[in-house]
Amino acid sequence: MDKLKRVLSGRDAEEPSGLAEVIDATSLGWGTRVKGFIACFAIGCLCSILGSCLLWIPKKGLILFAVFYTLGNIASLGSTMFLMGPMKQLKRMFEPTRLIATIVMLLCLILTLCSAFWWHKAGLALLFCILQFFAMAW
């Protein structure tokens, strides 16, 4: 049965290759994956809530909101990688049915941070945050 598993996974050689050893050594157990998911998701929610609270600070509040909201989305997106694995999630994100939403979301993540840090345009940062939300919901 182990031989069949090795053949189906592309590792039919008797001697495991260096890449196979690295993959086996870095694979996480289910309990660790769930803990990583919960931790990343909690950090993502905390960043989003903190960003919403910082929205009301005069002058810099909108920029802080955009930054923390974007970091929260990145952490939440990273949390699902613990459950599925990074390659499986990337394959699913770039499936033809999800490709446009993924590109829009990633582009809005980048543009939000650019508008907050380099362009210093609070209104543009808020617009990109709204587009992030719609792209994630799509």
Order of alpha helices (4+ residues) and beta strands (2+ residues): alpha-alpha-alpha-alpha-alpha-alpha-alpha
